[in-house]
Amino acid sequence: MNLKGHEKAVLSVAYSPDGRLLASGSADGTVRIWDTLTGDETMAPLQSGDGDVNCVVFTRDGLRVISGTDGKLIHLWDMRTGREGMAPLRGHLGPVWSVALSPDGQLIASGSEDKSVRLWDADTGKSIAVLTGHTDLVLSVTFSSDGHILASGSGDSTVRLWDVLTCQSQGQPLRGADSWVLSVAFSLDCRFIAAGFGDSHEIRIWNVSTGNEIDAPLKAGCSIAGLVFSPDGSHLASTDLHGVRFWDWKTGQDVTPALSGHNNSVEALSYSPDGLYIASASTDNTVRIWDAEHSQTMTQQLPSHTGSVNSVACSADGAFIVSGSTDRTIQVWNSQTAEPILPLLIGHTKAVLSVAISADGRFIASGSADRTVRLWDGKTGKSIGQPLEGHGARINAVTFSHDVRWLASASSDGTIGLWALAGDQRPTLRQLRCHYRPLSIAFSSDSQLLALGGTGGYVTLRKLSTSGSYTTSGTMRVNDDVVRSVCFSPDNCKIAAASFDRNIHIWDVETRQRLQTLKGHAHRIRAVAYSRDGERLISGSDDCTIRIWDASTGQAITVLYGHVTSIRSFAFLPDGKKFVSGAEDGTIRMCDIDSAMALSSQASLPLADMLVGSRLDDGWLVRASGERLIWLPQEYRSNIVVGRDSRTSLIATHHVVLSAGTVIHHGKEWTRCWRDAEPFKLASSS
């Protein structure tokens, strides 16, 4: 995403704590606030009228932005009013080059051309201390993540460490090349400090405790005006000539390719809190947002998942929905408002492949391609203990027993993990061996049977005791293909298996006899689930459709369209009248079953035909069937007949924009069409 609006060089950039806003400071004398979801400015530019804005940072609550200027002042802007929340902080005798906020939000640190570092009370603006010792201008200040140490980088070629409690210099100055220190950054664990130098074009890293430099400097080839560690501590990002360069700082190797695209030098960097994006500020007057996975693409941060939604689950009381994604995150949603109710759950280092919620709502479990299972607090979203390890390959599925005695995990290493959930103790592992790779797992409602589905077309039943011992209760060979999803009927008498052979196979649990084979999908099936009353069966496929079946007769009742890619997962709400589906396209949809049953089973229509009889609801174009299709900017809404309600909810998706009934752009760069195009100007579909 390329954010344009500043009239001169952009000198600083910073994310808000929730990642939804981005602040940029410029030589044009303004601070601009951008919505990272849309690329729009959220308010008029903030103008202090005292010269270049050299630095910006958000307060911990995200309600204020702090900026430092050439006018020797520090301004605190209230995001609710767009005005200064208090009088500017005065004390520096020269331009303010850098500001930082302590992790607890109580202190503001500033570095100035007057060679000093100052500490301020963030609430009152009162000056607390003046830290002196540098012999040249101070260009960068930053706090350690524990808030105990403040680091400052100066034109005197040194980095100084200050004890925040005593306001005294800690140890000897760290000295590198005979060059200005333009940027400083602490590692996540506070053990190391990195500095970016100007004329010498290098990055040096020291051990904070010993003051010793680790290994040789990293040679960058240009001045390091911006330097920042990734939130997970694995990489170091630095400004490049026209973009961003990433380093494996422990080995000293740069991670290629570097990101390039700016037309001039890059002055500052900021990671999004989730570590998925990095923003850069440049003297070409623009701010850019990049995919931090070192991809040579600018990307738009979406309000939810940015990758495939691999799994969805609903709490037993229907209060919230949980989704897990390839973007390595877990999101918790309010099932009534379709709004996130907790910050993204971040911890997995690879794709989240499965999520589950315990029947009592206390726990959320997630399984990942990083070979770990994680437990999260269902109310706060906080991680419970350390990741559960023991599997030797990716975790394809996780599920809780209904009595919340067990958490089961299925892994590509050919094992099932049974984790005993006993009070506040760390779950203990008991592993069950399979002769195939398990991809799906389900408990019966009485928690006595465990069904496994996987490669080779097998479905296996295991009978569990309260101690975790088991006996094989039967193995059913569906076919020679892959069984991707299994589920019990509510009465535990049947088991449904969704197969890559494009069919759903129904078996009698007691006799192990095949009862039905449901055919209709045009591609392999990835998800299947019984309705709460057991009367219907729902399936999702790579053919992008959801099918509802009569569970007694096996007859198809209706076909639902809406997802544009493979459907990966289902979850029913407790009342049994609604379900949610997650898809590879990054969307989550909530559907009312009764409304869906009334829909015809016609094939998906061309877009122009979809609009016939459509209506507008709060900016969303809603199909006659009740399905939300597209969000429209204000200037395009006059062409649409305005209506009222809808019977389906789109919880998360990309935006699509129309002009006079014709799509002119969609997907991750949807804002381009209405930023760059004249209203109602028709263009070809993208």
Secondary structure, 3 states (H helix, E strand, C coil): CEEECCCCCEEEEEECCCCCEEEEEECCCEEEEEECCCCCECCCCEECCCCCEEEEEECCCCCEEEEEECCCCEEEEECCCCEECCCCECCCCCCEEEEEECCCCCEEEEEECCCCEEEEECCCCCEEEEECCCCCCEEEEEECCCCCEEEEEECCCEEEEEECCCCEECCCCEECCCCCEEEEEECCCCCEEEEEECCCCEEEEEECCCCCECCCCEECCCCCCCEEECCCCCCEEEECCCEEEEEECCCCEEEEEEEECCCCCEEEEEECCCCCEEEEEECCCEEEEEECCCCCCECCCCCCCCCCEEEEEECCCCCEEEEEECCCEEEEEECCCCCECCCCEECCCCCEEEEEECCCCCEEEEEECCCCEEEEECCCCCECCCCECCCCCCEEEEEECCCCCEEEEEECCCEEEEEECCCCCCCEEEEEECCCCEEEEEECCCCCEEEEEEHHHEEEEEEECCCCCEEEEEEEECCCCCEEEEEECCCCCEEEEEECCCEEEEEECCCCCEEEEEECCCCCEEEEEECCCCCEEEEEECCCCEEEEECCCCCEEEEECCCCCCEEEEEECCCCCEEEEEECCCCEEEEEHHHHHHCCCCCCCCHHHHCCCCEEECCEEECCCCCEEEECCHHHHHHCCECCCCCEEEEECCCEEEECCEEEEECCCCHHHHHHCCCCCCCCCC
